[in-house]
Amino acid sequence: MFISTPFVRFTVNRLYRQGKLDQQQRDYLILQDRQINMMISIGALVLIAAYFFR
């Protein structure tokens, strides 16, 4: 969705393949990235709606 998502997933998966992260850490970091992106999307929608309905 955002430019950070492919970079975050690439980096997390690379660290996982190198053995520097375990499965639980990998899943947690990807979940955190998804939650941050969801908050950004909701915030953007609220700002757009506020702009059009003022």
For each residue, the residues with C-beta under 8 A, 3 or more apart:
1: 5 37 41
2: 5 37 40
3: 6 7
4: 7 8 33 37
5: 1 2 8 9 33 37
6: 3 9 10
7: 3 4 10 11
8: 4 5 11 12 29 30 33
9: 5 6 12 13 30 33
10: 6 7 13 14
11: 7 8 14 15
12: 8 9 15 16 21 26 29 30 33
13: 9 10 16 17 26
14: 10 11 17 18
15: 11 12 18 20 21 26
16: 12 13 19 20 21 22 23 25 26
17: 13 14
18: 14 15
19: 16
20: 15 16
21: 12 15 16 25 26 29
22: 16 25 26
23: 16 26 27
24: 27 28
25: 16 21 22 28 29
26: 12 13 15 16 21 22 23 29 30
27: 23 24 30 31
28: 24 25 31 32
29: 8 12 21 25 26 32 33
30: 8 9 12 26 27 33 34
31: 27 28 34 35
32: 28 29 35 36
33: 4 5 8 9 12 29 30 36 37
34: 30 31 37 38
35: 31 32 38 39
36: 32 33 39 40
37: 1 2 4 5 33 34 40 41
38: 34 35 41 42
39: 35 36 42 43
40: 2 36 37 43 44
41: 1 37 38 44 45
42: 38 39 45 46
43: 39 40 46 47
44: 40 41 47 48
45: 41 42 48 49
46: 42 43 49 50
47: 43 44 50 51
48: 44 45 51 52
49: 45 46 52 53
50: 46 47 53 54
51: 47 48 54
52: 48 49
53: 49 50
54: 50 51
